[in-house]
């Protein structure tokens, strides 16, 4: 009589192979999320440096518009739709910029469904939240 189906040993071997493949693949899946978060943070850092450089060149007054900020960072329009805080999507993060002569707030939040988990904000003086 021929026994059809999988024996317990075969099922355990297949399960072990699947678990091994998952363990190998998992770091690559989470690395992508971390890389995207670091890219967003780097974009915020560049915007913050540009705003601080603007203030240094204008007697401590910060840029009140994206056009003013664009003179110090060409990509400002890619991240800041306007100074009123409208959302701009770039990559897997959405960016919001609030500009005023007294200071700024730039933030990056993961787009829904992107898998990102970290929302970053940088405020006047280059203060990041959360700090990395």
C-alpha positions as CSV (number, residue, x, y, z in Angstrom):
1,X,0.0,0.0,0.0
2,X,1.4,3.4,-1.0
3,X,1.0,6.2,1.5
4,X,0.0,9.5,-0.1
5,X,0.5,12.9,1.4
6,X,3.2,14.5,3.5
7,X,4.8,12.9,6.5
8,X,5.3,14.9,9.7
9,X,9.1,15.0,8.9
10,X,8.5,16.5,5.5
11,X,6.1,19.1,6.9
12,X,8.7,20.1,9.6
13,X,11.5,20.3,7.0
14,X,9.3,22.6,4.7
15,X,8.3,24.7,7.7
16,X,12.0,25.1,8.7
17,X,12.9,26.2,5.2
18,X,10.1,28.8,5.1
19,X,11.1,30.2,8.5
20,X,14.8,30.3,7.4
21,X,13.8,32.3,4.3
22,X,11.7,34.7,6.3
23,X,14.6,35.3,8.8
24,X,16.9,36.0,5.8
25,X,14.4,38.4,4.1
26,X,13.2,40.3,7.2
27,X,16.2,42.6,7.6
28,X,15.9,43.7,3.9
29,X,12.3,44.7,4.4
30,X,12.9,46.8,7.5
31,X,16.1,48.3,6.0
32,X,14.0,49.9,3.3
33,X,11.8,51.6,5.8
34,X,14.8,52.9,7.8
35,X,16.4,54.2,4.6
36,X,13.2,56.1,3.7
37,X,13.0,57.6,7.1
38,X,16.6,58.7,7.0
39,X,16.1,60.2,3.5
40,X,13.1,62.2,4.9
41,X,15.1,63.3,7.9
42,X,18.0,64.4,5.6
43,X,15.5,66.5,3.5
44,X,14.3,68.2,6.7
45,X,17.8,68.9,7.8
46,X,18.6,70.5,4.4
47,X,15.4,72.7,4.7
48,X,16.4,73.7,8.2
49,X,19.9,74.6,7.3
50,X,18.6,76.7,4.4
51,X,16.2,78.5,6.7
52,X,18.9,79.2,9.2
53,X,21.2,80.5,6.5
54,X,18.4,82.7,5.3
55,X,18.0,84.1,8.8
56,X,21.7,84.7,9.2
57,X,21.7,86.7,5.9
58,X,18.6,88.7,6.9
59,X,19.3,89.9,10.4
60,X,17.6,87.0,12.1
61,X,14.3,87.1,10.1
62,X,13.3,83.7,8.8
63,X,11.8,83.1,5.3
64,X,8.1,83.8,5.2
65,X,7.6,82.1,1.8
66,X,8.8,79.2,-0.2
67,X,10.1,81.7,-2.8
68,X,12.4,83.3,-0.2
69,X,13.6,79.9,1.0
70,X,14.2,78.7,-2.6
71,X,17.0,81.3,-2.9
72,X,18.9,79.1,-0.3
73,X,17.8,75.6,-1.3
74,X,16.7,75.0,-4.9
75,X,14.6,71.9,-3.9
76,X,12.4,73.9,-1.4
77,X,9.4,73.8,-3.9
78,X,9.7,70.0,-4.0
79,X,9.0,69.7,-0.3
80,X,7.0,72.9,0.5
81,X,4.0,73.6,-1.7
82,X,3.5,76.9,0.1
83,X,4.1,78.6,3.5
84,X,0.6,77.8,4.8
85,X,1.4,74.2,5.7
86,X,0.0,72.5,2.6
87,X,1.1,68.9,2.2
88,X,3.5,67.9,-0.5
89,X,4.2,64.2,-1.3
90,X,7.8,63.2,-2.3
91,X,8.7,59.5,-2.3
92,X,7.1,57.7,0.6
93,X,6.8,60.7,2.8
94,X,4.5,63.7,2.8
95,X,6.0,67.1,3.8
96,X,4.5,70.1,5.4
97,X,6.2,73.5,5.8
98,X,5.1,76.3,8.0
99,X,7.2,79.4,7.4
100,X,7.1,82.8,9.0
101,X,9.5,85.6,9.8
102,X,9.7,84.5,13.4
103,X,10.6,80.8,12.6
104,X,9.6,77.6,10.8
105,X,8.4,74.1,11.2
106,X,9.1,71.4,8.7
107,X,7.6,67.9,9.1
108,X,7.7,64.6,7.2
109,X,5.2,61.9,7.8
110,X,5.0,58.5,6.1
111,X,2.4,58.2,3.3
112,X,-0.5,55.9,4.2
113,X,0.3,52.4,3.1
114,X,4.0,53.0,2.6
115,X,5.1,51.0,5.6
116,X,6.9,54.0,7.2
117,X,6.5,54.4,10.9
118,X,8.5,57.5,11.9
119,X,7.1,61.1,11.6
120,X,9.9,63.7,11.9
121,X,9.6,67.4,12.7
122,X,12.3,70.1,12.7
123,X,11.6,73.5,14.2
124,X,13.4,76.9,14.4
125,X,17.0,76.4,15.5
126,X,17.3,73.0,13.9
127,X,15.6,71.1,16.7
128,X,14.5,67.6,15.6
129,X,11.6,65.7,17.1
130,X,12.2,62.8,17.5
131,X,15.9,63.3,18.0
132,X,17.8,60.6,16.1
